Amino acid sequence: MQLMNQQSSHLYQGKARDASLEGYLEMKMGDFVKGMRNGSARNLHPILISAVERPLITSALRETQGNQIQAAQLLGLNRNTLRKKIVDLHIPLKRTRAKATRTA
């Protein structure tokens, strides 16, 4: 973890390229927060959390072919919590099932 934080600080200072997700997010969110601070924006926490949470949940659902139980397990969430977040974040559900071949 300490190495990741060192890499992130180097990335933020522009001294080295950091391939970690944490470093990338730190850089992008830093730019976003700086831009919002220059405006009149408030309550950045819920804005940023939903901006990260929505694609994370969408990716987990895509990975599990829309299976909410498996997606919840992957994310470490209760299925009901995941369902609430899906509704609150207006995430469209597309369950893709493998088509069963019918034999006559």
Secondary structure, 3 states (H helix, E strand, C coil): CHHHHHHHHHHHHCCCCCCCHHHHHHHHHHHHHHHHHHCCCCCHHHHHHHHHHHHHHHHHHHHCCCCHHHHHHHHCCCHHHHHHHHHHCCCCCCCCCCCCCCCC
